[in-house]
């Protein structure tokens, strides 16, 4: 099988393409952390349940290491410690060593915004306790409305990021280099465990090592039989410039990928109540197109699905992905239930939007009147705010004078009439 490039927008899974600005306070001697991840570590993280009595260990040898300006996975690692009811920030600096910061000390918990600055890196974070979700939430911007950016509307939202907050564990910094920092824009705020998602970067698949026979690869029990499967991604042809790859499990090729470049592998668990674990192989094209190959290994056979992004995997058998575009260049978001045989069934869902656009011609719509939608038209100059969509066919809007309605979309065309959306509205985003 062949994976071909897909259209990409600015926003994606786990928001990992956004670079992080990070840092810490206090000056002392730098302590280096060996963040290399032995191949048996992934499986070991799944042993045992989260305990409320687990205590943090303030080990100065386990400060985070990495390049804060270019590493997707560097920077503050935020964690919530159950037993102590504390919000922590694990950090590092070039000339510092210290225990994690306790951000919850003295912080308001009534919904007010708290602010903390990591001075050495000129990073300020804003955080509050969200009583609706019963979690601490942390942002790199002042969140007047934290739900404002819960879509993937436009490039203008770049840089407005919310952080993942992990449940604190005694060895969480051991896995710091493989933990994703940014929260997906469409996922509900929640604490997550480090063994929900671990990321193996492309450095584990050095093509030069492959050619020399020194193959580095994660070994993970994918099918629950007690034996680890060897996962291998290798380049075809010249390893220096190849954009053609093979994904292999136990040295048997299961997927061919063409005209893409390998980024890394995410290890996850779509349904925690079954025996399977899944891998997600991330590829990007030369034009920033992306493809995510989701693989489940069943009875010695690999089943897979391909999407342009993976936004949420909660472990309940439900997965939220992006696939194609909708209305303009924004990703189309879809939620699927995943069966034991790896069949994906779309779940009708409505997602939040925050998009203000202006009609530049008459646009066929339906207005809500007395609980019923009736045919109508927007006139040129009408300003509407799109606040919800199913990313399949409908967009819900409000006019500036308070009327509510819907209009129909087929990919990037307004229906009926198959009119390109850019001919109907000003304020949409079209780009690569």
Secondary structure as a PSIPRED ss2 file (coil, helix, strand):
# PSIPRED VFORMAT (PSIPRED V4.0)

   1 X C   1.000  0.000  0.000
   2 X E   0.000  0.000  1.000
   3 X E   0.000  0.000  1.000
   4 X C   1.000  0.000  0.000
   5 X C   1.000  0.000  0.000
   6 X C   1.000  0.000  0.000
   7 X C   1.000  0.000  0.000
   8 X C   1.000  0.000  0.000
   9 X C   1.000  0.000  0.000
  10 X C   1.000  0.000  0.000
  11 X C   1.000  0.000  0.000
  12 X C   1.000  0.000  0.000
  13 X H   0.000  1.000  0.000
  14 X H   0.000  1.000  0.000
  15 X H   0.000  1.000  0.000
  16 X C   1.000  0.000  0.000
  17 X C   1.000  0.000  0.000
  18 X C   1.000  0.000  0.000
  19 X C   1.000  0.000  0.000
  20 X C   1.000  0.000  0.000
  21 X C   1.000  0.000  0.000
  22 X C   1.000  0.000  0.000
  23 X C   1.000  0.000  0.000
  24 X C   1.000  0.000  0.000
  25 X C   1.000  0.000  0.000
  26 X C   1.000  0.000  0.000
  27 X C   1.000  0.000  0.000
  28 X C   1.000  0.000  0.000
  29 X C   1.000  0.000  0.000
  30 X C   1.000  0.000  0.000
  31 X C   1.000  0.000  0.000
  32 X C   1.000  0.000  0.000
  33 X C   1.000  0.000  0.000
  34 X C   1.000  0.000  0.000
  35 X C   1.000  0.000  0.000
  36 X C   1.000  0.000  0.000
  37 X C   1.000  0.000  0.000
  38 X C   1.000  0.000  0.000
  39 X C   1.000  0.000  0.000
  40 X C   1.000  0.000  0.000
  41 X H   0.000  1.000  0.000
  42 X H   0.000  1.000  0.000
  43 X H   0.000  1.000  0.000
  44 X H   0.000  1.000  0.000
  45 X C   1.000  0.000  0.000
  46 X C   1.000  0.000  0.000
  47 X C   1.000  0.000  0.000
  48 X C   1.000  0.000  0.000
  49 X C   1.000  0.000  0.000
  50 X C   1.000  0.000  0.000
  51 X C   1.000  0.000  0.000
  52 X C   1.000  0.000  0.000
  53 X C   1.000  0.000  0.000
  54 X C   1.000  0.000  0.000
  55 X C   1.000  0.000  0.000
  56 X C   1.000  0.000  0.000
  57 X C   1.000  0.000  0.000
  58 X C   1.000  0.000  0.000
  59 X C   1.000  0.000  0.000
  60 X H   0.000  1.000  0.000
  61 X H   0.000  1.000  0.000
  62 X H   0.000  1.000  0.000
  63 X C   1.000  0.000  0.000
  64 X C   1.000  0.000  0.000
  65 X C   1.000  0.000  0.000
  66 X C   1.000  0.000  0.000
  67 X C   1.000  0.000  0.000
  68 X C   1.000  0.000  0.000
  69 X C   1.000  0.000  0.000
  70 X C   1.000  0.000  0.000
  71 X C   1.000  0.000  0.000
  72 X C   1.000  0.000  0.000
  73 X C   1.000  0.000  0.000
  74 X C   1.000  0.000  0.000
  75 X C   1.000  0.000  0.000
  76 X C   1.000  0.000  0.000
  77 X E   0.000  0.000  1.000
  78 X E   0.000  0.000  1.000
  79 X E   0.000  0.000  1.000
  80 X E   0.000  0.000  1.000
  81 X E   0.000  0.000  1.000
  82 X C   1.000  0.000  0.000
  83 X C   1.000  0.000  0.000
  84 X C   1.000  0.000  0.000
  85 X C   1.000  0.000  0.000
  86 X E   0.000  0.000  1.000
  87 X E   0.000  0.000  1.000
  88 X E   0.000  0.000  1.000
  89 X E   0.000  0.000  1.000
  90 X E   0.000  0.000  1.000
  91 X C   1.000  0.000  0.000
  92 X C   1.000  0.000  0.000
  93 X E   0.000  0.000  1.000
  94 X C   1.000  0.000  0.000
  95 X C   1.000  0.000  0.000
  96 X E   0.000  0.000  1.000
  97 X C   1.000  0.000  0.000
  98 X C   1.000  0.000  0.000
  99 X C   1.000  0.000  0.000
 100 X C   1.000  0.000  0.000
 101 X E   0.000  0.000  1.000
 102 X E   0.000  0.000  1.000
 103 X C   1.000  0.000  0.000
 104 X C   1.000  0.000  0.000
 105 X C   1.000  0.000  0.000
 106 X C   1.000  0.000  0.000
 107 X C   1.000  0.000  0.000
 108 X C   1.000  0.000  0.000
 109 X C   1.000  0.000  0.000
 110 X C   1.000  0.000  0.000
 111 X C   1.000  0.000  0.000
 112 X C   1.000  0.000  0.000
 113 X C   1.000  0.000  0.000
 114 X E   0.000  0.000  1.000
 115 X E   0.000  0.000  1.000
 116 X E   0.000  0.000  1.000
 117 X E   0.000  0.000  1.000
 118 X E   0.000  0.000  1.000
 119 X H   0.000  1.000  0.000
 120 X H   0.000  1.000  0.000
 121 X H   0.000  1.000  0.000
 122 X C   1.000  0.000  0.000
 123 X E   0.000  0.000  1.000
 124 X E   0.000  0.000  1.000
 125 X E   0.000  0.000  1.000
 126 X E   0.000  0.000  1.000
 127 X E   0.000  0.000  1.000
 128 X E   0.000  0.000  1.000
 129 X E   0.000  0.000  1.000
 130 X E   0.000  0.000  1.000
 131 X C   1.000  0.000  0.000
 132 X C   1.000  0.000  0.000
 133 X C   1.000  0.000  0.000
 134 X C   1.000  0.000  0.000
 135 X E   0.000  0.000  1.000
 136 X E   0.000  0.000  1.000
 137 X E   0.000  0.000  1.000
 138 X E   0.000  0.000  1.000
 139 X E   0.000  0.000  1.000
 140 X C   1.000  0.000  0.000
 141 X C   1.000  0.000  0.000
 142 X C   1.000  0.000  0.000
 143 X C   1.000  0.000  0.000
 144 X C   1.000  0.000  0.000
 145 X C   1.000  0.000  0.000
 146 X H   0.000  1.000  0.000
 147 X H   0.000  1.000  0.000
 148 X H   0.000  1.000  0.000
 149 X H   0.000  1.000  0.000
 150 X C   1.000  0.000  0.000
 151 X C   1.000  0.000  0.000
 152 X C   1.000  0.000  0.000
 153 X C   1.000  0.000  0.000
 154 X C   1.000  0.000  0.000
 155 X H   0.000  1.000  0.000
 156 X H   0.000  1.000  0.000
 157 X H   0.000  1.000  0.000
 158 X C   1.000  0.000  0.000
 159 X C   1.000  0.000  0.000
 160 X C   1.000  0.000  0.000
 161 X C   1.000  0.000  0.000
 162 X E   0.000  0.000  1.000
 163 X E   0.000  0.000  1.000
 164 X C   1.000  0.000  0.000
 165 X E   0.000  0.000  1.000
 166 X E   0.000  0.000  1.000
 167 X E   0.000  0.000  1.000
 168 X C   1.000  0.000  0.000
 169 X C   1.000  0.000  0.000
 170 X C   1.000  0.000  0.000
 171 X C   1.000  0.000  0.000
 172 X H   0.000  1.000  0.000
 173 X H   0.000  1.000  0.000
 174 X H   0.000  1.000  0.000
 175 X H   0.000  1.000  0.000
 176 X H   0.000  1.000  0.000
 177 X H   0.000  1.000  0.000
 178 X H   0.000  1.000  0.000
 179 X C   1.000  0.000  0.000
 180 X C   1.000  0.000  0.000
 181 X C   1.000  0.000  0.000
 182 X E   0.000  0.000  1.000
 183 X C   1.000  0.000  0.000
 184 X C   1.000  0.000  0.000
 185 X C   1.000  0.000  0.000
 186 X C   1.000  0.000  0.000
 187 X C   1.000  0.000  0.000
 188 X C   1.000  0.000  0.000
 189 X C   1.000  0.000  0.000
 190 X C   1.000  0.000  0.000
 191 X E   0.000  0.000  1.000
 192 X E   0.000  0.000  1.000
 193 X C   1.000  0.000  0.000
 194 X C   1.000  0.000  0.000
 195 X C   1.000  0.000  0.000
 196 X C   1.000  0.000  0.000
 197 X C   1.000  0.000  0.000
 198 X E   0.000  0.000  1.000
 199 X E   0.000  0.000  1.000
 200 X E   0.000  0.000  1.000
 201 X E   0.000  0.000  1.000
 202 X H   0.000  1.000  0.000
 203 X H   0.000  1.000  0.000
 204 X H   0.000  1.000  0.000
 205 X H   0.000  1.000  0.000
 206 X C   1.000  0.000  0.000
 207 X H   0.000  1.000  0.000
 208 X H   0.000  1.000  0.000
 209 X H   0.000  1.000  0.000
 210 X H   0.000  1.000  0.000
 211 X H   0.000  1.000  0.000
 212 X H   0.000  1.000  0.000
 213 X C   1.000  0.000  0.000
 214 X C   1.000  0.000  0.000
 215 X C   1.000  0.000  0.000
 216 X C   1.000  0.000  0.000
 217 X C   1.000  0.000  0.000
 218 X C   1.000  0.000  0.000
 219 X E   0.000  0.000  1.000
 220 X E   0.000  0.000  1.000
 221 X C   1.000  0.000  0.000
 222 X C   1.000  0.000  0.000
 223 X C   1.000  0.000  0.000
 224 X C   1.000  0.000  0.000
 225 X C   1.000  0.000  0.000
 226 X C   1.000  0.000  0.000
 227 X C   1.000  0.000  0.000
 228 X C   1.000  0.000  0.000
 229 X E   0.000  0.000  1.000
 230 X E   0.000  0.000  1.000
 231 X E   0.000  0.000  1.000
 232 X E   0.000  0.000  1.000
 233 X E   0.000  0.000  1.000
 234 X E   0.000  0.000  1.000
 235 X E   0.000  0.000  1.000
 236 X C   1.000  0.000  0.000
 237 X C   1.000  0.000  0.000
 238 X C   1.000  0.000  0.000
 239 X C   1.000  0.000  0.000
 240 X C   1.000  0.000  0.000
 241 X C   1.000  0.000  0.000
 242 X C   1.000  0.000  0.000
 243 X C   1.000  0.000  0.000
 244 X C   1.000  0.000  0.000
 245 X E   0.000  0.000  1.000
 246 X E   0.000  0.000  1.000
 247 X E   0.000  0.000  1.000
 248 X E   0.000  0.000  1.000
 249 X E   0.000  0.000  1.000
 250 X C   1.000  0.000  0.000
 251 X C   1.000  0.000  0.000
 252 X E   0.000  0.000  1.000
 253 X E   0.000  0.000  1.000
 254 X E   0.000  0.000  1.000
 255 X E   0.000  0.000  1.000
 256 X E   0.000  0.000  1.000
 257 X E   0.000  0.000  1.000
 258 X C   1.000  0.000  0.000
 259 X C   1.000  0.000  0.000
 260 X C   1.000  0.000  0.000
 261 X E   0.000  0.000  1.000
 262 X E   0.000  0.000  1.000
 263 X E   0.000  0.000  1.000
 264 X E   0.000  0.000  1.000
 265 X E   0.000  0.000  1.000
 266 X E   0.000  0.000  1.000
 267 X E   0.000  0.000  1.000
 268 X E   0.000  0.000  1.000
 269 X C   1.000  0.000  0.000
 270 X C   1.000  0.000  0.000
 271 X E   0.000  0.000  1.000
 272 X C   1.000  0.000  0.000
 273 X C   1.000  0.000  0.000
 274 X C   1.000  0.000  0.000
 275 X C   1.000  0.000  0.000
 276 X C   1.000  0.000  0.000
 277 X C   1.000  0.000  0.000
 278 X E   0.000  0.000  1.000
 279 X E   0.000  0.000  1.000
 280 X E   0.000  0.000  1.000
 281 X E   0.000  0.000  1.000
 282 X E   0.000  0.000  1.000
 283 X E   0.000  0.000  1.000
 284 X E   0.000  0.000  1.000
 285 X C   1.000  0.000  0.000
 286 X C   1.000  0.000  0.000
 287 X C   1.000  0.000  0.000
 288 X C   1.000  0.000  0.000
 289 X C   1.000  0.000  0.000
 290 X E   0.000  0.000  1.000
 291 X E   0.000  0.000  1.000
 292 X E   0.000  0.000  1.000
 293 X E   0.000  0.000  1.000
 294 X E   0.000  0.000  1.000
 295 X E   0.000  0.000  1.000
 296 X E   0.000  0.000  1.000
 297 X E   0.000  0.000  1.000
 298 X E   0.000  0.000  1.000
 299 X C   1.000  0.000  0.000
 300 X C   1.000  0.000  0.000
 301 X E   0.000  0.000  1.000
 302 X E   0.000  0.000  1.000
 303 X E   0.000  0.000  1.000
 304 X E   0.000  0.000  1.000
 305 X E   0.000  0.000  1.000
 306 X E   0.000  0.000  1.000
 307 X E   0.000  0.000  1.000
 308 X C   1.000  0.000  0.000
 309 X E   0.000  0.000  1.000
 310 X E   0.000  0.000  1.000
 311 X E   0.000  0.000  1.000
 312 X E   0.000  0.000  1.000
 313 X E   0.000  0.000  1.000
 314 X C   1.000  0.000  0.000
 315 X C   1.000  0.000  0.000
 316 X E   0.000  0.000  1.000
 317 X C   1.000  0.000  0.000
 318 X E   0.000  0.000  1.000
 319 X E   0.000  0.000  1.000
 320 X E   0.000  0.000  1.000
 321 X E   0.000  0.000  1.000
 322 X E   0.000  0.000  1.000
 323 X E   0.000  0.000  1.000
 324 X E   0.000  0.000  1.000
 325 X E   0.000  0.000  1.000
 326 X E   0.000  0.000  1.000
 327 X C   1.000  0.000  0.000
 328 X C   1.000  0.000  0.000
 329 X C   1.000  0.000  0.000
 330 X E   0.000  0.000  1.000
 331 X E   0.000  0.000  1.000
 332 X E   0.000  0.000  1.000
 333 X E   0.000  0.000  1.000
 334 X E   0.000  0.000  1.000
 335 X E   0.000  0.000  1.000
 336 X E   0.000  0.000  1.000
 337 X E   0.000  0.000  1.000
 338 X E   0.000  0.000  1.000
 339 X C   1.000  0.000  0.000
 340 X C   1.000  0.000  0.000
 341 X C   1.000  0.000  0.000
 342 X C   1.000  0.000  0.000
 343 X C   1.000  0.000  0.000
 344 X E   0.000  0.000  1.000
 345 X E   0.000  0.000  1.000
 346 X E   0.000  0.000  1.000
 347 X E   0.000  0.000  1.000
 348 X C   1.000  0.000  0.000
 349 X C   1.000  0.000  0.000
 350 X C   1.000  0.000  0.000
 351 X E   0.000  0.000  1.000
 352 X E   0.000  0.000  1.000
 353 X E   0.000  0.000  1.000
 354 X E   0.000  0.000  1.000
 355 X E   0.000  0.000  1.000
 356 X E   0.000  0.000  1.000
 357 X E   0.000  0.000  1.000
 358 X E   0.000  0.000  1.000
 359 X E   0.000  0.000  1.000
 360 X C   1.000  0.000  0.000
 361 X C   1.000  0.000  0.000
 362 X C   1.000  0.000  0.000
 363 X E   0.000  0.000  1.000
 364 X E   0.000  0.000  1.000
 365 X E   0.000  0.000  1.000
 366 X E   0.000  0.000  1.000
 367 X E   0.000  0.000  1.000
 368 X E   0.000  0.000  1.000
 369 X E   0.000  0.000  1.000
 370 X C   1.000  0.000  0.000
 371 X C   1.000  0.000  0.000
 372 X E   0.000  0.000  1.000
 373 X E   0.000  0.000  1.000
 374 X E   0.000  0.000  1.000
 375 X E   0.000  0.000  1.000
 376 X E   0.000  0.000  1.000
 377 X E   0.000  0.000  1.000
 378 X E   0.000  0.000  1.000
 379 X C   1.000  0.000  0.000
 380 X C   1.000  0.000  0.000
 381 X C   1.000  0.000  0.000
 382 X C   1.000  0.000  0.000
 383 X E   0.000  0.000  1.000
 384 X E   0.000  0.000  1.000
 385 X E   0.000  0.000  1.000
 386 X E   0.000  0.000  1.000
 387 X E   0.000  0.000  1.000
 388 X E   0.000  0.000  1.000
 389 X E   0.000  0.000  1.000
 390 X C   1.000  0.000  0.000
 391 X C   1.000  0.000  0.000
 392 X C   1.000  0.000  0.000
 393 X C   1.000  0.000  0.000
 394 X E   0.000  0.000  1.000
 395 X E   0.000  0.000  1.000
 396 X E   0.000  0.000  1.000
 397 X E   0.000  0.000  1.000
 398 X E   0.000  0.000  1.000
 399 X E   0.000  0.000  1.000
 400 X C   1.000  0.000  0.000
 401 X C   1.000  0.000  0.000
 402 X C   1.000  0.000  0.000
 403 X C   1.000  0.000  0.000
 404 X E   0.000  0.000  1.000
 405 X E   0.000  0.000  1.000
 406 X E   0.000  0.000  1.000
 407 X E   0.000  0.000  1.000
 408 X E   0.000  0.000  1.000
 409 X E   0.000  0.000  1.000
 410 X E   0.000  0.000  1.000
 411 X C   1.000  0.000  0.000
 412 X C   1.000  0.000  0.000
 413 X E   0.000  0.000  1.000
 414 X E   0.000  0.000  1.000
 415 X E   0.000  0.000  1.000
 416 X C   1.000  0.000  0.000
 417 X C   1.000  0.000  0.000
 418 X C   1.000  0.000  0.000
 419 X E   0.000  0.000  1.000
 420 X E   0.000  0.000  1.000
 421 X H   0.000  1.000  0.000
 422 X H   0.000  1.000  0.000
 423 X H   0.000  1.000  0.000
 424 X C   1.000  0.000  0.000
 425 X E   0.000  0.000  1.000
 426 X E   0.000  0.000  1.000
 427 X C   1.000  0.000  0.000
 428 X C   1.000  0.000  0.000
 429 X C   1.000  0.000  0.000
 430 X C   1.000  0.000  0.000
 431 X C   1.000  0.000  0.000
 432 X C   1.000  0.000  0.000
